[in-house]
Amino acid sequence: MEKSAAGIRKQIISGLLILFALPVFSKSFDPKNGQVKLNEEVCFTNTPCEFKLEIPGVEPDKVQSYIEYLPGGIEQISSRKESIISEEGGTSLLYVLQFKNPGTIQLKPLFVRINGRSYRIPFEKFNVYENPDTILPELSIRLADGTILGSRYTFTLGQHVELTLLIKYAVQIVNFKWEAPQNAVLKEIKRYEITEGVPRGKEFSSESIEVAKFDWQPLKEGNWSLPEILVTATAYNGSRVDLALPDCDIKILSPKNKVTQKKGETLFDYAFSKPIEEDKVQVEDLNSMAKPEILVNLRSTERRSFMPGKIAKQRRNLEKSWGITLTSDESSRPQYLMILISCGLVFVAFVITLIIKRFRLSTVFLIVFVPLFIIAVIGGVKISHKRAIYNGGKIATIPELSASSNVTLPLGSCVRILNHTGHWCYINSNDVYGWVEEKNIIPIQ
């Protein structure tokens, strides 16, 4: 009997070691500084950009490498090996590439053979910016909570709204003015240094610079646009450009119709907040709301509900009636939290029974724990996905307004946000991938 118990204990411990050691042993080889890095401060289009991989302790004659694949619009200019001058020695691999289009780039791994052994070393993800000789300045608005104003937003009648005007890709502002809007009060609170006409210098920066801060108070309900603010700026190429704020549809509601957006809510806030009456989903009058706003409201409610079935059915019926391609439902955060807690409790029970030598019972807990752990991991991946509702239109192949595209998505499509660069987002919906402007999507909270 004792031998049988010892055997069971051995099997349990071996199983645990295998379960938790798999992630460790499945990792690919990663030498010191095992990442090909951009060897420039900034990379521009149509300009050679150098990348570097350092392999310490290995002489150049024992290292061979090449790039297996480069997508269209990317050209290899040259490559070379250099010895690292240090006590340890080593090899530096240097590759010079040139990019036709701007955007966030993730290249395929570099093939490297070291002492007869082969590796694939990943490139770091990096941004390629439009060449300063062609890029033009851009204006944007930041709200008090740090949000960059998109293509549509809702405010309350009489609400004091703090608007900070931002500019990027500009060397100098030579003219700045604004006009008092109708049916609203606009006060200039502060002007920043860039409005004084002093050049910032020719060194490129993709950072947005503060221009001025305003207090805006709408005094009438309805649909409005942003206040008229005009800026004349000097681009990096020396040209002067007249700029205006991007289009934004502003909806002003009376205080009783205000849509409350809670900030800083965590998974626990969602799980233990007041239960939602699923038959009475709190959505504004559907006739007065745009399709994307309705779908965002419904999908956000799905995420907060412990039993989101009725809400999901209501949303799917609307999508079907509007001719929108159905996508996966939202994951319930309270359900995920319950799975996490259950997983933790079962694991604690397993450890306790193992310590007190109740091996058969600990085996049962282990059998229950493994599938719970797998479900928790899968659920965590789904919960982490950033999703949004798209306002409809073309999907660009590169993050550039002039990019041509024959691919479109209908108004109200649910998309997954895979990447973000500047005011562009890389999205996916079913089999469609591409770039859209951030102002054209509404995140699901």
Buried (B, 14 or more C-beta within 10 A) or exposed (E): EEEEEEEBBEEBEEEBEEEEEEEEEEEEEEBEBBBBBBBBEBBBBBBBBBBBBBBBEBBBEEBBBEBEEEEEBBEEEEBEBEEBEEEEEBBBBBBBBBBEBBBBBEBEBBBBEBEEEEBEBBBEEBBBBBBBBEBBBBBBBBBEEEEBBBBBBBBBBEEEBEBBBBBBBBBBBBEBEBEEBEEBEBEEEEBBEBBEEEEBEEEBBEEBBBBBBBBBBBEEBEEBEBBEBBBBBBBBEEEEBEBEBBEBBBBBBEEEBBBEEEEEEEEEEBBEEEEBEBEEBEBBEEEEBBBBBBBBBBBBBBBBBBEBEBBBEBBBEBBEEEEBBEBEBBBBBBBBBEBBEBBEEBBEBBEEBBEEEBBEBBBBBBEBBBEBBEBBEEBEEEBEBBBBBBBBBBBBBBBBEEBEEEEEBBBBBBBBBEBBBBBBBBBBBBEBBBBBBBBBBBBBB
